[in-house]
Amino acid sequence: MFSEIALEAVKRWNIDASQVHHDTTSVSVWGDYAHSSGGPFEINHGNSQDKRPDLIQFVMSQLCVEKDIPIETKIYSGNEDDKTISKGILRRISSSMADYGRDGREFIYIGDCSMVTEANLTFMGGRDKPKVRFISRMPATFNLVNALITEAVSQNRWTDIGQLGEENQEDRASYRSYEKEMSIGTNRYRVAVIHSDFYDRRKQKSLDRKIQKDLIPWCLAPITCNL
């Protein structure tokens, strides 16, 4: 029913489905859910994203277009991991988006780093023959991550992107990128290091606090005792 309503809404209001965002969240619950065992999903303990490992939970997965309009929702057991969920999404997203008149070349799938595994990369294909076009953050489990960051800093050949964020947002961050093509397995991909001056400012404030703390004369430093 939800899928039928979402499809009708996208068609009626001409909603842009060229970019599809996927994310998951855990939902903690209280009480006794003994009868959830054996159902389509189980309410149990898992990786709590709201920092409540003492509570049982279920996991909600959503596909959204135009930033925050949901077009697909699926519930998983509380202990289902994001990599397994991402694998399932990738296996059916092409057929799901076909209902919205989009084939694999007519939409971009945007997900978190849990989707970036060697198996999923092979399934989605490289730049030459992409089966599913995607954008994601590469997890640090790939050795080329640190190597590429080191190369970007040493080469210092950045491309300015400019400020990003809402127009009325104060103190918007400025971004720049370092890009190249790299081989992962048998395919080639476009990879980029993105630098934000927001983190520069935040780290600078942290360093300034540490410097000021070290400059305090030892005789003026606060002490405590039990005399």
NORKAUR-V356517 format. One record per helix or strand of 2 or more residues. SS is the DSSP state (alpha for helix, beta for strand). FROM is the first residue (numbers start at 1). TO is the last residue. Records with the same first field share a line. If there is no record, write none. Layout:
SS->FROM-TO ; FROM-TO
This chain:
alpha->2-12 ; 34-36 ; 82-98 ; 113-115 ; 118-124 ; 144-155 ; 197-215 ; 218-220
beta->19-29 ; 56-65 ; 69-77 ; 108-110 ; 133-135 ; 159-163 ; 174-184 ; 187-196
